[in-house]
Structure formats: C-alpha cells, structure tokens
Amino acid sequence: MPRLDDLTRPPGRPARILYGGDWNPEQWPEETWAEDLRLMRRAGVTTVTLGVFSWARLEPEPGAREFGWLDRLMDLAHAHGVGVVLATPTASPPPWLGHRHPETLPRDEDGRTEWWGSRQHFAPASEAYRTHAAAITDALAARYAAHPALVMWHINNEYCTHDWGDEAARAFRTWLRTRHGTLDALNTAWGTDFWGQRYADWDEVLPPRRAHYLRNPGHVLDFRRFTSDLLLECYRAERDIVRRHTPHLPVTTNFMPFWQGQDGWAWAAEEDVVSVDVYPDPADPRTGAHENALVADLTRAEAGGGPWMVMEQAAGAVNWRPVNRPKPEGLNRLWALQAVARGADAVHYFQWRPSRQGAEKFHSGMIGHSGEHGRAYRETVRVGADLARLGPRVAGSRVPGGGIAVLHDWDSWWAGRHEGALSDRLDQGELVRAWHRALWEAGLPVTLAHPHHDLAAHPLVVLPHLYLLDDRSITALERYVAGGGHLVCGFFTGVADPDDRVRPGGTDARLRALLGIERIDEWWPLAADESTDCGTFRGGLWTEELVTAPGTEVLASHRGGPLDGRPAVLRHGRTRYLSTLPEPAALRALLTEAAHEAGVRPVLAGLPDGVEAVRRGDLLFLLHHGRDPVTVRVPGRHRDLLTGTTVDDTLTLDRFGAAVLEEHP
Ligand code: GLA
C-alpha cells in the first residue's frame, strides 16, 4: 500500500514534512505561474494541490479534453522541484452537466434543486454524474500517470452533499435491502407500527423528505448511514480508477474536521493517507488551539496512530464566518507546528494565492493580496523554514500510543441528534469536545478511539456520551474493565441499540451493572440557563434520577432542585459515572483524578497556563498559546531544533512561541 512515508521519507534523501497548498493558477495569467513557483521555492513549498474544481476547464463541453494548461503547470511544477497532489475535479461539475442532465443536481428534503453556480452541486446517486465523473477521472489519471510531478491523488473535495431526490431514493432502497434483507425486517427495525407507518412495498420507501411532524428515527438514522456510504461509494469509484493507473501513488480525500456528515472511521479505512481541513477561529486562539488538538487527535486515530496530513488550513482569515479575523502574527506558525507535534507529516493550506474574483476573494492565502513583501508571505517563508528544519528528525515518527482514549462513534452521534430527542442541546460532538478539552487543558496524552478498537492499550478510557451502543461495544467495555482498565462514562449512554430502539430498562443492563447503577428512573435535561448544585461544582446540560446498585460509591450528589439528595457522580470499581456535565474546571479535576488513578501522567508536569507539551518520537514539542511570555521548566539539558540553542532546565516562550526539544547528549 502506498503511504505518506513514501513521500516524506524517499529512499536516499533526507526526510521532510510536506508543505504547500491548493494552487488554482488557472485564474491567473500564465506570467504569474512562474512567479508563484519562484515564491514557493523561496518558502520551501514541497507540494501543491492542483485541479480541485477544475472540471469546467478540463472538459469545457461534453467529451472535450483541454489538458494543455494543466500539462504546462505540471511541467512547470516539476521543473521547480514541486510535487503535485492532483485532484479529481468532481466536486464542481461544469454547468453543462446540470443543464443537460438535471438529474445530476441534488434535491433537498423539500424537493428543491441545488443549482450550479456555486460548487458541490452533484447528486451522488446520479448515474449520469457518476459516468461523467468516472470519465474525467480516468482521462486525468491516464494523462498524468507517468508525469514525474505527480505524487498523490486528492479525490473530489470535502464530500458533503446530501440528496433526497429520486435516484437517491432508488439507491437508498438498494442499500436498505442489503442492510435489512426483507421489508418485514425493515418494518421491525424502524418500528413502523408506531403511527401506522408500515411499508407494504419497497417502492413506498423514500428518503426522509419533509413531513408533517417528527419523522421516524430509524428511517432518518439509516438515511444518514446510507448518505455516508453513498458518498464513500463515489470516492471509492474514483479511487479505484486512479489506482489502476498509478498503483504506487497514495490516494486521499480531505475530510471536514470532526464533522457529522461522514463516518470518519469507515472512510479513513479506505484511504492511503488520511487528510483533513481545519479552520479554527483565530479570534480566540486558545479555543482554536484546542480545536486543532481535537481534530489532530481524531485524524491521527483515523490514520491508525501514524502520520496524517493537514490538507487545508488558512494562513489568515477565512471568509465564511459572520466576522472573519486574520491570524495575529505568529499564530499561523504555532498552529502549523501544533499539527506536526500531534502527528501531521504534511501541512497544506487553502490556498496559495488569494483569488481576485469569485466567492473566496477575501479568504487568506499563503501569500496575501499585499504580495511578496506582506506579512502573510513573510510568515509563510518562516513556517517553511521551520518545517524544513524539523523534517529530517520528525517525518515518519509517531506520537506515542497508549494514554487516554476518548470514545466517539458516528452512528451514535447521528441517532442522538434525532428531532424527537429529549433535549436539542444534547450533541455528542459537543460533549466529546468538552471532555477532550478538559484532558487537553490538563496536559494529558490523549487520542480518540472507537469502542471496537483495542481499548486494552489505554490505561484510561473516557466515554463522554454514546447514546447508541451495539452489543459488541458493550462487551468490549465489560472486557476492558474486567481486564484492569479504568473507565469514566458520561450520561445517557447505552440507551439505544443499532436500530435506535430503547434498550430494556432504558439503559442497557450490562452497562448499568458495569457502572454500579440499579436503574435510571428519569432523564432530566437542563435548559441553557439552568444548572445543578453538586456541592463542589455545578453541573449543566443534563441530570438523571438514578438509583445506585449496592456497593456503589456516590462521589457527588445534587443539592436542592428536583433531584435534591440524589446521586450525580458515581464510582464503582474502576468505573466512574457522570450523570451531569460538570463545569469545565470540575470536569478537568475529575478526569485528572481518574487519570492519576489509572497511572496516566501529564506529558510534562508544572506547565504554565496556556502551554501545551506533546511528545512525538523522541522529541518534546512545547507550544505557547498565550500572548504573555512564560518560563517553562524542562528538567535536563536539551537542544531546541527550531533555534539550535541549548536549553538548560528552563526556557522562555514568547507570545505564540514554540520549541522542539531533543535531549542534548
Ligand atoms: C474548504 C474547501 C476549500 C475552501 C475552504 C475555505 O475547506 O475545501 O475549497 O473553500 O473551505 O475555508
């Protein structure tokens, strides 16, 4: 299997971290191209992504092929020693496709068409779309298979369309037949006897389109599964085409970060390189840094713990928030180094040069509108120099495994978001984010994981909230704890089975036994302005009226309110159960205590506030997410690879400063 290592550690050459970004030079006169490449070289750019969204240029009318401009670009890139990550252009079909084949356009749940004029206007089940996408992919792959600039394939872009149209309906039925076998089984799985929804014929089964009132949760859940699988099928089709031409080159598709639309675990398994786009808001550098850490920990886990790729980030501002702030000086570099610390071997951006026209003309680039003398490019050069320095020591090395696993699963996320939920404030993604942040703030080594993964590698597993758990996951948790593992479990977990059917007793009996819960009588969600007094902390979002099993220790109880005197936090053997969401400092304290008990220590003790420490291979990355200079104690003698200076016991990090330390002999 081709891997990222093939590009970052080429035989006979020094290892390197890939550095570059989306390059869309077809918007510019050709004179600009050579100028771009000159500036890229100066900045240490290794790789560019070409051709994302270029379909209308490559195939200006059905069957026509206009490769000349791309030939010249590929040649030019190669002549400048820049590798090309070549995108299949299928995320933005040319207007002629929608015009001639309106069925290639997606329909929303109200039956409204998404027209061309933007991008991602394709119906993934459409035969016409697939046929044309396959043809242009095949032509592209055939033409450039032997081109020396080509280093990797980038399929489509941020697969994210949804389609409720007629072809989607047919494909949905086929998918449902595979999953359920018979219509009877489907009726049973969806519980269609409720509200008289029983299906008598497959043709009656539709995507969950606009309906009068709440839709069937099993139906909606299966449609989300189907949509993820359908898009994956599109990815696979193009991947298989390019693989036929270039079996030696890695293939990726760029994920949106921590996003509901695709089952990241299932998708990552189909890629040679796992890549992700990450755009935290620079207006809040601390929260942004956490977002980076979360996305990195998830992406690294999806990549099986090995190197992964930042396919896109912004050098400065994006242009899709209500107010778009640039990155203050130093933040771009810090966040690039943070990704590398957490396992990235490739740091790419959207995009090299900001467009002068089109919807994203105010989105930053690696070189800003102010040009080669502007701050953006200056920082781009600095980041490139840092990555070049780190490459030989870092590329291919691994962030140590073990540590704390935070469990996350898309099936459960989807099921929990149903419109008939007890609280629309409850979102697995937000809970994973809150718990991960607590661990990140505590400086503990952490990764994300799926309950089916090998949990035994982790002394502590935390499960913020998995509304839906299949039997295999429950057994895995039982085995994990029986085998000596420590588990912290959050509320409203193990409530549903894979058909989104409530487990007997409300919460699965095996899970209750594991956590020392006799029963949960009521779930009591809290409104945004409500909280519960648990003695030493306040809890928000959720509470439960629960009865403990004999022998379970109550660590905190509710004081006042409807659950006055009832248990809120439990300990039973090596498990803890949180029936509410403690405020951030309390959650951090609670998880830190559990980590301590499980023998997991912070990466570096005694860090000043805002400093993140990460180990990768035998290096220690120190990243300062604050603005005021801080002094960090690092016992021993080290050398900072970024500056070449020797560090004896302490070092000072300035605003958004970073150091990458190796032990000094
Ligand atoms: C996404 C897309 C890019 C660009 C950026 C802007 O990540 O993949 O094409 O639109 O957003 O932030």
Residues whose N, C-alpha, C, O or C-beta is under 5 A from the ligand:
A	BS01	GLA	E158 D277 E312 V318 F350
